[in-house]
Amino acid sequence: MGRILLYSQGCSANLSESEQIAGLLAENDFDVEFEATIGDGFKAIILNLCTVKGDSSALKAVRNAKENYPKIPMLVTGCITQELIVALQKIDPKISVASTHAVERIPDILKKVIAGETILDTQKEHSPKLGLPKIRKNPIVGIVSIAEGCTDACSFCSTRMVKGRLRSYAPEQVVKEVKILTESGCKEIWLTAQDAACYGFDLGTDLAELVKQILSKAKGDYRIRMGMGNPRHTLNYSEKLAEVYKDERVFRFLHLPVQSGSDKILQAMKRKHTAQDYKKLVEFFYSRFSDFAISTDIIVGFPGETEADFQKSLDIIKWSKPTGCNRTRFVPRRGTVAATLPGQIPSVEKYKRSAELTKIFTETALQNNSGYIGKKLSILIDEHGKRESWIGRANNYKPVAVRGDYKIGDRINAEIKNAEPFALIGEEICLTQ
């Protein structure tokens, strides 16, 4: 049927959907490429885009694709808002669009696009994104969607408008998917959702129970990475999660987005947790596991955020010492409550605060990572790094850069020789050392 260029951005859920799209297209005799050099020969381009942080990065990807492949039909899918559709039509009215719920329809939609039709598919019916064929970008990483949508309605977020309310996938379906992946050679299993922490609330279960079922039924040498979870939900079953983390097949890592250190701003965000809730969880897991790693998110420049509010966000980063911090400047999304709130922060001030947050996080992360120098860690090589290195993941998911004759999936023992803000630097050692 021809070559298709498939570009993906955003979260692991988006990446998982791209892998499913690639698998479905392959079943329809398309040759899918995730990355390609500029040139002709493609029948179409599919852009699986993310708009959670605004439309700018999505529209930039579209413009770049139009510049590099001006004559090739384009299909945009992913987190599609009405605002994005309007912007796409201004770029080129012939750009076709398919909603995030259209994964299984993509092959049929694409055939119409290649035939010259312009498609606007915005259907919102849900179907479990499990059991579909996949072509994995990383041969040892299996991404499993465990739910779609969420139970919250944060004032700044458009995800609820795109994904809808929480719909958890049945535990037996998830376990079956994990078993297929581990039996096919996956060494890392990423459990992903818009909010993994509320998994199962609509089914009378929770994330900890799901992971227990996976661990009991999926045998082999693999590690589970649990997806992002809001603090208020995680608090409900933190003791059960602690029991799960005792299993060596679970990365001792938690993505816990606090978003602000100020309770006033959290209330305006409608986050339904407090800064103290986040601190309780950080203290809880740090006290039980000496190697536990927390990652978090911060939004700067939210409407009404004063210098004092912003300072509280800096303070909570200094205090919790996260291994990662997604830093976002507030972008008003049409249709959200936050877009109409008073006290909108000027762009120049948002950029200033973002730069200061980056500086503080970088300093804190370097201090945190420097404490690992001299330690010996078991790491799983899971990707190519920069400067002719490999990246391995420690048991708390911290990235460790090493050089040597390795391949994806190797497990080695490394001594940490140096540290950078975003990675540890290691050298392989023998078990007897």
N, C-alpha and C positions, 0 to 999 in steps of 0.2 A: 504493500500500500504506500510505502515511501517513508522518508526520514521525518521525524518530529523532534523539534527542540523544546524541551520542558524545563522551564525555569521556576524555581520555588524560593520564597522568602517567608520569614516569620517563624512561628513556634514549631515544636516537634510534631504537633497535630497536623499542621500544614504539610510538613515534610512527609509524614505518614500518608497523607492523602495524595501527594505527588507520586509516591512509590506505588500506590494503588492505581492511580491513573496510568502510570507506566506499564504496570502489569496488565491492565485491561486493554491498553492499546496494543501491547505485544500479542495478546490473544486474538486481536483483530488484524494481525500481520503488519503492524506498523513497527518501524525501527526507531526506538526512542533514545535520545541523547540528553543527558542532564546538563552537559556543558559542551560547547562547541566553539570553534574559531569562526570568525566572521566570514561569510561566504554564501554561495547559493547552494541549492540542492535540497532544501527543506520544503516539505509540502505545507507545513504550518508551524506556528509557534504557539505554545500554551504557556501563559504566565499565571502561576498560582500565587496570588498576592495576599499581603497582610495589610490591614488598615487600622489595627488596634491603636497604633501611635499616630494616626493621622494618614492622610492620603499622599503625602509628599514622596515617601520612598516608593510607594506603589506607582505613582505617576512617573517618577524618574525612571523606573524600570521599563515602563511602557514606552517612554520617549526614546530611551536608549535602544530598545528593540526595534522601534520604527526607523531609527537612524541607521542601524546596522543591517536591518532586513526590510527595506522599504516596500518591497513587492510581494512579501510573503503574508498570507492570511494569518490573522491573530485572534486567539481565543483567550479571554481573561476569565479566571475563576478564583476561588478563595473567599476571603471575607469581603464580600461585595456589599457596599451601601449604595443607596440611591444617589447620594452625593458623588460617589466615585463614578457611577454610570454616566452622570451628566458631564463630568470632567473628561471621561473617555470619549464621549461623543463629540466633544469640542476638539479633541486631538485628531480623531478620525471616525466619522460616523459608521464606517464599515467594520470597526472592531466589534467582535462578537463577545457576549458575556454569558457565563453560566454560574449560578450560585454555588455556595459551598456544599449544598445538598445534592448537587448534580453529578457526583463522582461516577456513579454507575452508568450515567447517560452520556458521559464524555465521548466515548467512541462514536456513537450515533450523531451527536452534535458536531463532532469534528469532521465527520464525512460530509455533512451539509456545508460546513464552513469551507472546506476544500473545494466543494462543488460551486462555490460562489455565493452562497446565502449568507446573510447577516442574522445571527441568532441572538435573541435576548431571552434567556431562560432564567427566570427568577422564582421558580417553584420552591416551596419551603417544606415539602414533606420530608420526614425523617426516615432513614433506614440505617440499621446498625452497620458501621464501617468496619466490620469484621468478616473474616472468611473470604475476602476478595484476593485475587492474585496480586503479587507484588514483585517489583524489581527493586531491590534495596540498593541505595547509594553506598552504604557501608556494609560489607558482607557479614560482619559480626554483630551489627546493631539491629535489633528487631524492635520496631516502634509499634506499640499496641494502644489504640484508642479505647479507653474504658468508659467514656461518657461523652455527651455533647451538651452544650448549654450550661447554665449555672442556676443557683438559687438566689443570687443577689441581683441588685440593680444599682450598681455604683453610678454616681451622678456624672462621671466623666467618660464612661465606657460605652462603646457602640457594640460590643460583643454580644450582649443580650439581644439587641435588635437583629443581629445577623444569625446567631446560633439558637436563640430561643431559650426556653426553660430547660432545666436539668432532665436528661434522659439517660440513665445509666444502662449500660449493657449487662446482660445476665452474666453472673460469675462463671457459669459453665462455658459460655461462649468465649470469655476472656481466657480462661484456663486452656481451652482447646487451642486458641490462637498461640498462646505462649508455648505450649508443647510442640506445636508445629515448627515454631521458630527455633527453639532450643535443639530440636532433633535435626534441624537443617544446618546447624553450626553456629547459631547466634550465641555470643558470649555476654552481650549486654541486652537487657530487656528494659525498654523505656515505657513506663505506664503513663500515658498522656491524656489530658483533658483540659478544657478551659479552666476548670477548678477541680483538681484530682481529690482535694480534701473532702468534697461533699459527695464523692462517689458513693452510690448505694443508698443514700438517704431516701430516695424514692422507691427503694426495693426492700427496705428494712435491714440493711447491712451497712458496712463501711469499708474504707480502704484497707484497714489493718486485717479485717477478715478476708478480704480478697487476696491479699498477699500471702496470708497463711495458706489458703487453698492452693495458690500457685506453687508455693514451696513444697507442699505435701504431694502434689501430683505431677509436677514437672521436674524430672530428675536431670542431673548433669552439672557441669561446671559453668555457671553463668552468674551474673550479677544483675539485680533489679534496681533500677533507678526510678523512684517515685516522682511523679510530676508535681508541678506547682500547686500549693494548697493555701487557701486563706486561713489566717490565724484563728479566727473565731470558730471555724469548723474543726481544725486540728486539735484545739483544746478539748473537744468533746471525747476524744479517745486517745489522748497522748500516752497514757499508760499502756494501752494495747499496742500502739506503735513502737514503744520502747522495747516490748517483747519481740516484735518482728525484727527490729534492728540488731538483735543479738545473733541472728543467723548470718553467717559470713557471706551468704549469697545476696545480701541486701547492702547496697552502698549506704554508708552512714552519712547521708547527705539529705538535706531538706531545703527545698525552695519555698521560702516563707515571705511573701511580699508584704512589707509593712506600709509602704507608699508614703508615709509621713511620720515624723516623730512627734507631731503636734496633735493632740486630741481634738482641738478645735477644727483643724483641717480635715482630720479623719471623719469627723461628724459631717462636715460639708461634703465630703466625698461619698457619704453614705456607706462607709466601709463596715460598720457594725462591729469593729473591734477597737481596742485602745492600744496605745503604745505599751502599756503595762502588760496587756495580753501577749504581745510579741515578746516582751522581755521574759515573761514567765516561761514561754516555750523555749526560748534560747537557753535560759538558765537550766531548765528541766533536762534538755538533751545534752548540754555541755557537762552537767553534773554526773550524768550516767555513762557517758562515753568520752574518753579522753581525746579521741581523734575525730569527734563529730564536726561536720562542716555545715554551715548555714549559708544560703544565698538569699538575697532579698531584692526588692525593687523600691525605688524612690521616684516620686514625681515632684519636680520643682516648679515653682511659679503657678501653683494652683490659685484660682481666684480667692483673694482675701489673705493670701499667705504673707505675713509680715516677716521682717528680719528675725524677730524672736522665734516665730514658727519655724523658719528655715534653719535656724541655729539648732533647734531641737532635732531636726532630721540629721544634721551633721553629728550631733552628740550621740544619737542612737547608732549611727554607723561606727563611731569611735568605740562605743561601748560593746556592741555585739560582734565586732570584727568579722564581718561576713567574708566568705571566700570569693563571693561574686556579688555584684550589685548592678542591676539594670537601671540605668539613670535616664529619665525621660523628662523633657520639657513639656509642660502642659500644652495640649493642643485642643481648642474647643471643637467638639464634634457636633454637627448639626443634628438636632433631635434629642440631644442630651440635656439634662438639667444644668450641668456645669457651664454649658455654652452661654447661658443667659444670666449667670450669677454676677452680682456686682463685684467690683474690686479686681477686674482683669489686670494681670501683670504685664507691663510692657515687654516686648520681645528682648530688648537689650538687657533688661534686668534678669529675664529667664536665662539668657545665655551666660550672664555673669554668675548666677547661682549654680548653674550646671557645671561651669568650669571649676568653681570652688568645691562642689561636691565631688567631682572627679579627682581633684587634688587630694582631698581628705581621704577618700576611699583608697586611692592608689598608695598613699603613705601607710594607711592602716593595713592594707592587704600585704604590703611588703614586710611590715613589722610582723604580721601574723605568719607569713610564709618563712621568714627568717628563723623562726622557732623550730622549723623542721630540719635545719642544716645538721648533718651528722646522723640523722635517723635512717634506719633501714626499712624500706617499704616493699611490699609485693605489689607489682603494677601489671595491668593488662594493656598491652599495646593496642590502641584502637583507631589511630589516625596518623597521617603524615604531618610532621610539624614544619616549621620554617628552618632555614639555615641547615638543610640536610639532616634534620633530626626527626625523631619519632615522638609521639605523645602517648604516654601510658596513663592509666587512671589508677590511683591508689584506692584503698578500700573505702575512703570517704569522698571519692570522685575527684579529688584534687588532681589537676593535670601535672604530669612529671615528664619533662623533656629529656630524652636520652639519645645518644648517637651509637650506632652499631649496625650489624647485619641482622636486622629483624624483619618480621612481616606482621601484618595485621592479625591479631589473635594470639600472638605470643604472650606468655606470662613470664616475667623475669623478676628478680630481686635487685633492687637498686638502693644505693646509698646517696642521700641528698647532699650535694656538694655546694650548692649555691641556691639563691632564691631571687625571683623577680616578682613583681606585683601580681602577675596573672599565671605564674607557673613556677614549679619547683624544677631545679636542674639536678639530674642524677647521673650516676654511673653504675653499670651492672656489677654485681658482686656475686661470688659463689656462696652457696648456703653455709659453707664451713667458715666463712670469714666472720 
